[in-house]
């Protein structure tokens, strides 16, 4: 029931529910991050004390200094960065072409959506062994460059990138392309100079999502790079051997590039989201 000249009860209740939901989402993301930082900066005796305390009584940089000084971390960090960037470029590039074809042709749309759906139905274990066999024959298994893992991660990120970009391409009016074609522009020029600038926000979002998917991927990284390890398997091994403080410090270090990438691309992502909202 509305209130003359004011805000209705329903609007107030809806606003309260939105704020409560936002607070829950922020808490769900912030609490694990806080516990990770606390574990990485708390001495071992205090970390495993019972009952556990939310606020640390003392802080230490021993774990952070230890993992930063370890050569294995630098190697894993560079390998993870190379693999994630290569996978993101592959997924975004192929996803852009596939999404554009799906947005402009009904037959390509049906085939593309079917192919993308099938790839997501396969369990990781079912695909891991055939992929390992193929990479061994191609001499891309467990390499220092991580090229084989980058190809696999690119394929894993391709469906999400293609579907995200498809939603952006399908909103571009065909009249714009027809007008550019009548002005003498070639199909390639229309794609590069007209379509891509209009979906740059979606391109940035697809790249970031693909990068994060590769950066955090554990299963294939563990199976396909058993000795030349990326960061997720390295964190796993630290945890398995009972060094929780070092594992937390390593996880904290691995989160830094992700935060830098998100902050650097924030203006582009916000521009793309605002454009899609309009």
Secondary structure per residue as TSV (DSSP state, phi and psi in degrees):
chain	resnum	aa	ss	phi	psi
A	1	X	-	360.0	126.7
A	2	X	-	-78.9	156.5
A	3	X	-	-111.2	121.8
A	4	X	T	-57.7	128.6
A	5	X	T	73.3	7.9
A	6	X	S	-139.6	-165.4
A	7	X	-	-95.7	135.1
A	8	X	-	-71.9	161.2
A	9	X	H	-63.1	-38.6
A	10	X	H	-62.5	-40.7
A	11	X	H	-65.4	-40.1
A	12	X	H	-64.7	-41.4
A	13	X	H	-65.7	-41.2
A	14	X	H	-64.3	-42.0
A	15	X	H	-63.7	-39.9
A	16	X	H	-63.5	-43.7
A	17	X	H	-62.7	-39.0
A	18	X	H	-64.0	-44.5
A	19	X	H	-64.5	-40.4
A	20	X	H	-65.1	-41.7
A	21	X	H	-65.4	-40.9
A	22	X	H	-62.0	-40.9
A	23	X	H	-64.3	-39.2
A	24	X	H	-66.1	-41.5
A	25	X	H	-63.9	-44.0
A	26	X	H	-64.1	-41.4
A	27	X	H	-65.2	-40.7
A	28	X	H	-61.7	-31.5
A	29	X	H	-86.6	-34.7
A	30	X	H	-81.6	-36.0
A	31	X	H	-64.1	-49.0
A	32	X	H	-60.0	-38.1
A	33	X	H	-64.8	-41.0
A	34	X	H	-63.1	-44.5
A	35	X	H	-63.4	-36.0
A	36	X	H	-64.2	-46.5
A	37	X	H	-63.5	-41.9
A	38	X	H	-61.4	-44.6
A	39	X	H	-64.0	-36.8
A	40	X	H	-73.3	-23.5
A	41	X	H	-112.1	7.4
A	42	X	S	-108.1	137.8
A	43	X	-	-58.9	155.3
A	44	X	H	-61.1	-43.6
A	45	X	H	-61.8	-37.0
A	46	X	H	-76.3	-32.1
A	47	X	H	-63.8	-38.5
A	48	X	T	-100.6	14.7
A	49	X	-	-71.7	150.7
A	50	X	S	-127.9	132.3
A	51	X	S	-74.1	151.4
A	52	X	-	-69.0	150.1
A	53	X	-	-111.3	140.9
A	54	X	S	-73.5	-33.5
A	55	X	S	-107.2	129.9
A	56	X	-	-70.9	144.9
A	57	X	S	-86.5	-26.3
A	58	X	S	-147.2	156.2
A	59	X	-	-121.3	152.8
A	60	X	-	-146.1	147.1
A	61	X	-	-105.4	15.0
A	62	X	H	-60.8	-46.5
A	63	X	H	-65.8	-45.4
A	64	X	H	-63.7	-45.5
A	65	X	H	-62.5	-35.8
A	66	X	H	-66.5	-46.7
A	67	X	H	-73.6	-33.2
A	68	X	H	-67.7	-35.6
A	69	X	H	-77.1	-10.4
A	70	X	-	-81.1	126.9
A	71	X	H	-63.7	-29.3
A	72	X	H	-62.5	-33.9
A	73	X	H	-66.0	-44.6
A	74	X	H	-62.0	-41.7
A	75	X	H	-64.3	-45.9
A	76	X	H	-65.4	-37.1
A	77	X	H	-64.9	-46.3
A	78	X	H	-66.0	-39.3
A	79	X	H	-65.4	-43.8
A	80	X	H	-62.1	-40.0
A	81	X	H	-65.6	-44.7
A	82	X	H	-62.7	-45.7
A	83	X	H	-64.8	-44.5
A	84	X	H	-66.5	-42.2
A	85	X	H	-65.9	-45.0
A	86	X	H	-63.1	-42.8
A	87	X	H	-65.2	-40.0
A	88	X	H	-66.9	-41.2
A	89	X	H	-64.0	-41.8
A	90	X	H	-65.1	-48.6
A	91	X	H	-65.5	-40.6
A	92	X	H	-70.0	-41.0
A	93	X	H	-65.1	-51.3
A	94	X	H	-67.5	-37.8
A	95	X	H	-64.7	-33.6
A	96	X	H	-64.8	-47.3
A	97	X	H	-65.6	-43.2
A	98	X	H	-65.5	-42.8
A	99	X	H	-64.5	-39.5
A	100	X	H	-65.5	-42.5
A	101	X	H	-62.5	-41.3
A	102	X	H	-66.3	-34.9
A	103	X	H	-74.2	-21.9
A	104	X	H	-110.9	-6.8
A	105	X	-	-140.4	126.2
A	106	X	H	-66.1	-39.1
A	107	X	H	-66.8	-43.3
A	108	X	H	-63.2	-33.8
A	109	X	H	-64.0	-45.8
A	110	X	H	-64.9	-45.4
A	111	X	H	-66.0	-41.1
A	112	X	H	-65.4	-46.1
A	113	X	H	-64.1	-37.8
A	114	X	H	-65.3	-45.1
A	115	X	H	-64.0	-42.3
A	116	X	H	-66.1	-36.3
A	117	X	H	-68.2	-40.6
A	118	X	H	-64.2	-40.3
A	119	X	H	-64.5	-29.1
A	120	X	H	-82.1	-13.3
A	121	X	H	-82.6	-21.7
A	122	X	S	-74.2	128.4
A	123	X	-	-70.5	154.5
A	124	X	H	-60.4	-41.6
A	125	X	H	-63.6	-36.2
A	126	X	H	-67.2	-30.3
A	127	X	H	-95.0	-18.7
A	128	X	H	-66.4	-47.5
A	129	X	H	-66.9	-46.3
A	130	X	H	-60.0	-39.2
A	131	X	H	-64.9	-40.5
A	132	X	H	-62.4	-41.2
A	133	X	H	-63.0	-43.1
A	134	X	H	-64.7	-44.3
A	135	X	H	-66.2	-33.9
A	136	X	H	-64.2	-42.9
A	137	X	H	-66.8	-32.4
A	138	X	T	-86.2	0.6
A	139	X	T	60.3	37.5
A	140	X	-	-116.6	9.7
A	141	X	T	-87.1	127.4
A	142	X	T	54.0	47.1
A	143	X	-	-93.0	158.5
A	144	X	S	-67.6	-26.9
A	145	X	S	-78.0	-24.9
A	146	X	-	72.1	20.3
A	147	X	H	-63.1	-41.7
A	148	X	H	-61.5	-43.5
A	149	X	H	-65.2	-36.5
A	150	X	H	-63.1	-39.6
A	151	X	H	-63.7	-41.9
A	152	X	H	-66.4	-44.6
A	153	X	H	-64.5	-36.9
A	154	X	H	-62.5	-40.5
A	155	X	H	-66.5	-36.9
A	156	X	H	-66.7	-37.0
A	157	X	H	-84.3	-13.8
A	158	X	H	-58.7	-45.9
A	159	X	H	-58.5	-46.3
A	160	X	H	-64.4	-41.1
A	161	X	H	-64.8	-42.8
A	162	X	H	-66.0	-42.9
A	163	X	H	-67.2	-39.7
A	164	X	H	-63.3	-44.8
A	165	X	H	-72.1	-30.8
A	166	X	H	-59.5	-42.5
A	167	X	H	-62.4	-28.8
A	168	X	H	-80.3	-42.2
A	169	X	H	-67.4	-37.0
A	170	X	T	-68.0	-18.2
A	171	X	T	-86.3	-8.5
A	172	X	S	-80.0	122.3
A	173	X	-	-62.8	138.2
A	174	X	H	-64.9	-25.2
A	175	X	H	-59.3	-32.3
A	176	X	H	-64.7	-42.6
A	177	X	H	-67.7	-40.6
A	178	X	H	-62.5	-41.3
A	179	X	H	-65.0	-41.6
A	180	X	H	-66.2	-36.6
A	181	X	H	-66.4	-40.4
A	182	X	H	-66.5	-26.9
A	183	X	T	-80.1	-0.8
A	184	X	T	102.5	5.5
A	185	X	-	-76.6	141.7
A	186	X	-	-79.4	161.9
A	187	X	H	-56.7	-38.8
A	188	X	H	-66.4	-41.3
A	189	X	H	-64.6	-39.0
A	190	X	I	-62.0	-42.5
A	191	X	I	-66.3	-45.1
A	192	X	I	-77.7	-41.2
A	193	X	I	-96.3	-20.1
A	194	X	I	-107.7	-55.8
A	195	X	I	-73.0	-48.3
A	196	X	H	-61.3	-43.5
A	197	X	H	-60.9	-30.3
A	198	X	H	-74.4	-20.3
A	199	X	T	-114.6	23.4
A	200	X	H	-63.1	-31.9
A	201	X	H	-64.7	-42.5
A	202	X	H	-67.9	-35.2
A	203	X	H	-62.3	-44.7
A	204	X	H	-63.6	-42.0
A	205	X	H	-64.0	-42.1
A	206	X	H	-63.6	-40.7
A	207	X	H	-64.7	-45.2
A	208	X	H	-63.9	-45.3
A	209	X	H	-63.5	-39.6
A	210	X	H	-67.4	-40.3
A	211	X	H	-61.0	-46.8
A	212	X	H	-66.0	-37.2
A	213	X	H	-62.4	-39.8
A	214	X	H	-74.7	-41.9
A	215	X	H	-61.0	-37.2
A	216	X	H	-96.7	-4.0
A	217	X	-	-69.1	134.0
A	218	X	-	-112.7	-46.5
A	219	X	H	-60.8	-57.1
A	220	X	H	-67.7	-33.7
A	221	X	H	-63.3	-37.1
A	222	X	H	-70.8	-38.6
A	223	X	H	-82.3	-33.5
A	224	X	H	-99.0	-13.2
A	225	X	-	-131.4	65.8
A	226	X	S	-68.5	-28.4
A	227	X	S	-110.6	-40.9
A	228	X	S	-86.5	83.4
A	229	X	-	-86.5	142.9
A	230	X	-	-86.5	-178.5
A	231	X	H	-64.4	-45.3
A	232	X	H	-57.5	-47.6
A	233	X	H	-63.8	-33.0
A	234	X	H	-65.5	-42.0
A	235	X	H	-62.2	-38.8
A	236	X	H	-61.1	-44.0
A	237	X	H	-67.4	-37.9
A	238	X	H	-61.2	-40.3
A	239	X	H	-68.7	-42.6
A	240	X	H	-60.6	-38.6
A	241	X	T	-84.2	11.7
A	242	X	T	81.5	12.1
A	243	X	-	-96.9	74.3
A	244	X	H	-65.2	-37.5
A	245	X	H	-64.8	-45.0
A	246	X	H	-65.8	-38.6
A	247	X	H	-63.9	-40.2
A	248	X	H	-66.8	-40.6
A	249	X	H	-64.2	-40.0
A	250	X	H	-66.0	-40.8
A	251	X	H	-64.6	-36.4
A	252	X	H	-66.3	-41.5
A	253	X	H	-63.5	-40.2
A	254	X	H	-68.7	-21.0
A	255	X	H	-79.3	-18.5
A	256	X	H	-63.3	-50.0
A	257	X	H	-59.5	-33.5
A	258	X	H	-65.1	-45.2
A	259	X	H	-64.0	-39.5
A	260	X	H	-63.2	-43.6
A	261	X	H	-63.5	-42.3
A	262	X	H	-67.1	-40.6
A	263	X	H	-67.2	-41.0
A	264	X	H	-65.9	-36.6
A	265	X	T	-94.8	3.8
A	266	X	H	-58.3	-45.6
A	267	X	H	-59.8	-40.1
A	268	X	H	-67.3	-42.3
A	269	X	H	-65.6	-42.5
A	270	X	H	-65.2	-38.4
A	271	X	H	-62.1	-42.3
A	272	X	H	-66.5	-39.5
A	273	X	H	-68.3	-39.0
A	274	X	H	-65.4	-39.5
A	275	X	H	-63.8	-39.2
A	276	X	H	-71.3	-32.9
A	277	X	H	-66.3	-36.4
A	278	X	-	-69.2	360.0
